[in-house]
Amino acid sequence: MTGGWQVVLRDDDINTGATVAFVLHRVVGLPLDQAMDIPARLEGGQMASVAYLSDQHDAEVLAARMQVFGLHSEVFAT
């Protein structure tokens, strides 16, 4: 996708995989099976795309909502 905004999640040493999956399912709206796969992809300092949005404000709000739960999220232009 070009011309939009990508929300990414970075690995951290604090949150458990269960916490990450819960936030991705409840806050981001990912299907539970997909949300449960992402923590394993984050191991070793990796990052994973969790959403692509056309509006910058919506992307920043989503990233901020994940940050409330202690997750390390960022927004990038695509």
C-alpha positions as a Markdown table, in Angstrom:
| # | Residue | x | y | z |
|---|---|---|---|---|
| 1 | Met | 0.0 | 0.0 | 0.0 |
| 2 | Thr | 1.3 | 3.4 | -0.9 |
| 3 | Gly | 0.1 | 6.8 | 0.3 |
| 4 | Gly | -1.1 | 5.6 | 3.6 |
| 5 | Trp | 0.2 | 5.0 | 7.1 |
| 6 | Gln | 1.6 | 1.8 | 8.5 |
| 7 | Val | 1.3 | 1.0 | 12.2 |
| 8 | Val | 4.1 | -1.3 | 13.5 |
| 9 | Leu | 4.7 | -3.0 | 16.7 |
| 10 | Arg | 8.3 | -3.5 | 18.1 |
| 11 | Asp | 9.6 | -6.3 | 20.3 |
| 12 | Asp | 10.2 | -5.4 | 24.0 |
| 13 | Asp | 11.4 | -7.3 | 27.1 |
| 14 | Ile | 8.4 | -6.4 | 29.3 |
| 15 | Asn | 5.1 | -7.6 | 27.7 |
| 16 | Thr | 4.2 | -11.2 | 27.5 |
| 17 | Gly | 3.1 | -12.8 | 24.3 |
| 18 | Ala | -0.4 | -13.1 | 25.8 |
| 19 | Thr | -0.6 | -9.4 | 26.6 |
| 20 | Val | 0.5 | -8.5 | 23.0 |
| 21 | Ala | -2.0 | -10.9 | 21.5 |
| 22 | Phe | -4.8 | -9.6 | 23.8 |
| 23 | Val | -4.1 | -6.0 | 22.8 |
| 24 | Leu | -3.8 | -6.8 | 19.1 |
| 25 | His | -7.2 | -8.6 | 19.2 |
| 26 | Arg | -9.1 | -6.2 | 21.4 |
| 27 | Val | -7.6 | -2.8 | 20.4 |
| 28 | Val | -6.4 | -3.4 | 16.8 |
| 29 | Gly | -9.2 | -5.8 | 15.9 |
| 30 | Leu | -7.1 | -8.5 | 14.5 |
| 31 | Pro | -8.6 | -12.0 | 14.4 |
| 32 | Leu | -7.5 | -14.0 | 17.5 |
| 33 | Asp | -5.4 | -16.5 | 15.5 |
| 34 | Gln | -3.5 | -13.8 | 13.7 |
| 35 | Ala | -3.0 | -11.8 | 16.9 |
| 36 | Met | -1.6 | -14.9 | 18.6 |
| 37 | Asp | 1.0 | -15.4 | 15.8 |
| 38 | Ile | 2.5 | -11.9 | 16.0 |
| 39 | Pro | 4.3 | -12.2 | 19.4 |
| 40 | Ala | 6.5 | -15.0 | 18.0 |
| 41 | Arg | 7.4 | -12.8 | 15.0 |
| 42 | Leu | 8.6 | -10.1 | 17.3 |
| 43 | Glu | 11.2 | -12.2 | 19.1 |
| 44 | Gly | 14.8 | -10.9 | 18.9 |
| 45 | Gly | 14.2 | -7.2 | 18.4 |
| 46 | Gln | 12.0 | -7.6 | 15.3 |
| 47 | Met | 8.9 | -5.6 | 14.3 |
| 48 | Ala | 5.6 | -6.5 | 12.7 |
| 49 | Ser | 3.1 | -4.5 | 10.8 |
| 50 | Val | -0.3 | -4.6 | 12.5 |
| 51 | Ala | -2.3 | -2.1 | 10.4 |
| 52 | Tyr | -2.3 | 0.0 | 7.3 |
| 53 | Leu | -4.5 | 3.1 | 7.4 |
| 54 | Ser | -5.2 | 5.8 | 4.9 |
| 55 | Asp | -5.5 | 8.6 | 7.5 |
| 56 | Gln | -2.5 | 9.7 | 9.6 |
| 57 | His | -4.6 | 10.7 | 12.5 |
| 58 | Asp | -6.3 | 7.2 | 12.7 |
| 59 | Ala | -2.9 | 5.5 | 12.5 |
| 60 | Glu | -1.5 | 7.7 | 15.3 |
| 61 | Val | -4.6 | 7.1 | 17.5 |
| 62 | Leu | -4.3 | 3.3 | 17.0 |
| 63 | Ala | -0.6 | 3.4 | 17.9 |
| 64 | Ala | -1.4 | 5.5 | 21.0 |
| 65 | Arg | -4.1 | 3.1 | 22.1 |
| 66 | Met | -1.5 | 0.2 | 22.0 |
| 67 | Gln | 1.0 | 2.4 | 23.9 |
| 68 | Val | -1.6 | 2.8 | 26.7 |
| 69 | Phe | -1.2 | -1.0 | 27.3 |
| 70 | Gly | 2.6 | -0.6 | 27.3 |
| 71 | Leu | 3.3 | -1.9 | 23.7 |
| 72 | His | 6.0 | -0.2 | 21.6 |
| 73 | Ser | 4.2 | 1.0 | 18.5 |
| 74 | Glu | 5.1 | 3.5 | 15.8 |
| 75 | Val | 3.6 | 5.0 | 12.7 |
| 76 | Phe | 5.4 | 5.2 | 9.3 |
| 77 | Ala | 4.3 | 6.8 | 6.0 |
| 78 | Thr | 4.1 | 4.1 | 3.2 |
